[in-house]
């Protein structure tokens, strides 16, 4: 497995510009934001996997995995690496996994701020869903409260490089440990001609 850092030239290491990319990280790490930045920089389509998964009323869409398979059949894509049923499908198709391995204090600050903002502003997310009032969901099980879920799962990728080496040794891994590293790495990516 090829393990890269923020100052490594991914194009030089791969021998080409990556076109099938996934972004991993715990809740609140900024997966969707980074996936969008990568997509824009490279001129590759980004699909927010949450939009494929969540149907109205936060009910998982029955077409979810079929939609993921259709997405992965494309020649180029950037997608977040989440949802246990979709992860193996994604991993089988990508050439590059970008791991946002940020400190817990950063991810928790981001997930709390984002959740409170969305809840207060009643921001419409995927398929008409909105965050419930934060105070109402605080006593719900962690899987029904994104802040509690983020805390409970904050270490779930601790062994990601070992897992990736065993499960997908042909996939290159870029590990980024701070916002500064993220910015440095993104700046090293080639830009599409019309960017």
Secondary structure, 3 states (H helix, E strand, C coil): CCEECCCCCHHHHHCCCCCEEEEEECCCCCHHHHHHHHHHHHCCCEECHHHHHECHHHCECCCHHHHHHHHHCCCCEEEECCCHHHHHHHHHHCCEEEEECCCHHHHHHHHHHHHHHHHHHCCECHHHCECCCHHHHCCCCHHHCHHHHHHHCCCCCCCHHHHHHHHCCCCEEEEECCHHHHHHHHHHCCCCCCC
